[in-house]
Amino acid sequence: MGKRPDVRIAVLGAGRMGAEHISTLSFNIKNAVVSHVVDLDMSRAIDVADPIEGAVATSDIDAAIAEADAVVIAAPEERHRLLIEKALAADTPMLCEKPLATTIEDCLAIVEAERALGKRLISIGFMRRFDPGYRALRQMIADGTDGPALMIHNSHRNVQNQWDTTADQIRYLPVHEFDAIRWLAGEEIVRVTAVTGKQSQDKPPELDDPIFIVCRTASGIIADIEMYSSAKYGYEVRCEVVCDSGTASLDGSSRSAHAPAVLADPQLRLDVGRDWRDRFSNAYRLELQAWVTSVREPESGFSQLASAYDGYASLLVAQACIESLESGKPVEVHPQPPAL
Ligand SMILES: NC(=O)c1ccc[n+]([C@@H]2O[C@H](COP(=O)([O-])OP(=O)(O)OC[C@H]3O[C@@H](n4cnc5c(N)ncnc54)[C@H](O)[C@@H]3O)[C@@H](O)[C@H]2O)c1
């Protein structure tokens, strides 16, 4: 068999996430070229395409999908369903940023549309699955040398709250943790309770921040998530897995050279970056490489990447958290496994 050609990729949405993926795909990924930089804001598309050799800047979504071998969807959340359906109609593999879509109905429609095609075209950008630290935690659970996992503690802190509503905040931020918990535990989250209490002084007045979430998985693992979007001091993601006779954790620090100090005492300083792109650049790279390899060599499968079903299941947990926050009660979660 001759050498397979590089995968020509159209990136739909050239904002913060899209520009990051375009740069990684162009300079750090084997066998991939960015063929189209697509944005409804043409000046944005031109700016981002400028340093990328051979990339066309365009606002013509349909033409870009038709001409490329694969697409990355990095447009705003509410555009995902439409763009996914366009790529499905063109039989084009895609990596769609989280969340899969903004409603459970949309997620189910997407899962069903892909299933009807009878082949895997959709992967979701849950990049914690590629972060070396998260992979080590998962390996620890899978090895079982410290006994079964009992608890998983998570924190997700952002510098500044940028959300319009509490519901959006829950759908778009801890959705990463919902997927990570399902993936680490190897089972579904079946019940959630979300509470809020004393509020950050700097949050937008119309929404809750911080929010504390407690999840229970099918076998009874308790996983908590502190979601704090107005943390000011830095961007910090933590995860600790407590097994029966051992524990392991990610410390959440990044390698940023200009990090502020978390603690005032210089002896106790822990440097934390301010940008999510620094913390997860390695995970984005490993995720994109795995996806490009799977597109180029379909026989290798897409099994490392989150699927449309994972996108649906994680949004279902988010929706249950929104309900729990409103009702003040625990909410059961019943994901429907995809029909065979
Ligand atoms: N995985 C992660 O860690 C991570 C981090 C940040 C954002 N995201 C996700 O990435 C996606 C984009 O977020 P962002 O922060 O880059 O947003 P952004 O607002 O910075 O950029 C979105 C871009 O998409 C363009 N756009 C809007 N509609 C479009 C369409 N129909 N077709 C093509 N382009 C369109 C906009 O003009 C804008 O330039 C969201 O789904 C978000 O949740 C993921």
The ligand as an SDF file (V2000), in Angstrom:
LIG
                    3D

 44 48  0  0  0  0  0  0  0  0999 V2000
  -11.8250   21.8690   25.5870 N   0  0  0  0  0  0  0  0  0  0  0  0
  -11.5970   23.0050   26.2180 C   0  0  0  0  0  0  0  0  0  0  0  0
  -10.8450   23.0620   27.1630 O   0  0  0  0  0  0  0  0  0  0  0  0
  -12.2740   24.2700   25.7390 C   0  0  0  0  0  0  0  0  0  0  0  0
  -11.8070   25.5180   26.1540 C   0  0  0  0  0  0  0  0  0  0  0  0
  -12.4320   26.6640   25.6450 C   0  0  0  0  0  0  0  0  0  0  0  0
  -13.4950   26.5610   24.7800 C   0  0  0  0  0  0  0  0  0  0  0  0
  -13.9370   25.3160   24.4310 N   0  0  0  0  0  0  0  0  0  0  0  0
  -15.0890   25.1640   23.5180 C   0  0  0  0  0  0  0  0  0  0  0  0
  -14.6890   25.5960   22.2220 O   0  0  0  0  0  0  0  0  0  0  0  0
  -15.8050   26.1820   21.5530 C   0  0  0  0  0  0  0  0  0  0  0  0
  -15.4430   27.6070   21.1210 C   0  0  0  0  0  0  0  0  0  0  0  0
  -15.1520   28.3610   22.2840 O   0  0  0  0  0  0  0  0  0  0  0  0
  -14.2150   29.6710   22.2100 P   0  0  0  0  0  0  0  0  0  0  0  0
  -13.8910   30.0090   23.6000 O   0  0  0  0  0  0  0  0  0  0  0  0
  -13.1080   29.4510   21.2350 O   0  0  0  0  0  0  0  0  0  0  0  0
  -15.2500   30.7350   21.5960 O   0  0  0  0  0  0  0  0  0  0  0  0
  -14.9060   32.1070   20.8740 P   0  0  0  0  0  0  0  0  0  0  0  0
  -16.1100   32.9630   21.0530 O   0  0  0  0  0  0  0  0  0  0  0  0
  -13.5750   32.6080   21.2920 O   0  0  0  0  0  0  0  0  0  0  0  0
  -14.7860   31.7060   19.3150 O   0  0  0  0  0  0  0  0  0  0  0  0
  -15.8540   31.2310   18.5590 C   0  0  0  0  0  0  0  0  0  0  0  0
  -15.6120   31.6520   17.1030 C   0  0  0  0  0  0  0  0  0  0  0  0
  -16.5710   30.9770   16.2780 O   0  0  0  0  0  0  0  0  0  0  0  0
  -17.0400   31.9110   15.2780 C   0  0  0  0  0  0  0  0  0  0  0  0
  -18.3450   31.4090   14.8170 N   0  0  0  0  0  0  0  0  0  0  0  0
  -19.5780   31.6440   15.3150 C   0  0  0  0  0  0  0  0  0  0  0  0
  -20.4910   30.9050   14.6440 N   0  0  0  0  0  0  0  0  0  0  0  0
  -19.8190   30.2050   13.6960 C   0  0  0  0  0  0  0  0  0  0  0  0
  -20.1890   29.2700   12.6910 C   0  0  0  0  0  0  0  0  0  0  0  0
  -21.4770   28.9030   12.5260 N   0  0  0  0  0  0  0  0  0  0  0  0
  -19.2330   28.7550   11.9110 N   0  0  0  0  0  0  0  0  0  0  0  0
  -17.9390   29.1100   12.0610 C   0  0  0  0  0  0  0  0  0  0  0  0
  -17.5080   29.9970   13.0070 N   0  0  0  0  0  0  0  0  0  0  0  0
  -18.4490   30.5230   13.8070 C   0  0  0  0  0  0  0  0  0  0  0  0
  -17.0800   33.2520   16.0010 C   0  0  0  0  0  0  0  0  0  0  0  0
  -17.0390   34.3220   15.0810 O   0  0  0  0  0  0  0  0  0  0  0  0
  -15.8030   33.1550   16.8600 C   0  0  0  0  0  0  0  0  0  0  0  0
  -14.6530   33.6520   16.1840 O   0  0  0  0  0  0  0  0  0  0  0  0
  -16.9810   26.1070   22.5380 C   0  0  0  0  0  0  0  0  0  0  0  0
  -17.6990   24.9300   22.3020 O   0  0  0  0  0  0  0  0  0  0  0  0
  -16.2880   26.0180   23.8910 C   0  0  0  0  0  0  0  0  0  0  0  0
  -17.0620   25.3940   24.8950 O   0  0  0  0  0  0  0  0  0  0  0  0
  -13.3390   24.1950   24.8680 C   0  0  0  0  0  0  0  0  0  0  0  0
  1  2  1  0
  2  3  2  0
  2  4  1  0
  4  5  1  0
  4 44  2  0
  5  6  2  0
  6  7  1  0
  7  8  2  0
  8  9  1  0
  8 44  1  0
  9 10  1  0
  9 42  1  0
 10 11  1  0
 11 12  1  0
 11 40  1  0
 12 13  1  0
 13 14  1  0
 14 15  2  0
 14 16  1  0
 14 17  1  0
 17 18  1  0
 18 19  2  0
 18 20  1  0
 18 21  1  0
 21 22  1  0
 22 23  1  0
 23 24  1  0
 23 38  1  0
 24 25  1  0
 25 26  1  0
 25 36  1  0
 26 27  1  0
 26 35  1  0
 27 28  2  0
 28 29  1  0
 29 30  1  0
 29 35  2  0
 30 31  1  0
 30 32  2  0
 32 33  1  0
 33 34  2  0
 34 35  1  0
 36 37  1  0
 36 38  1  0
 38 39  1  0
 40 41  1  0
 40 42  1  0
 42 43  1  0
M  CHG  2   8   1  16  -1
M  END
$$$$
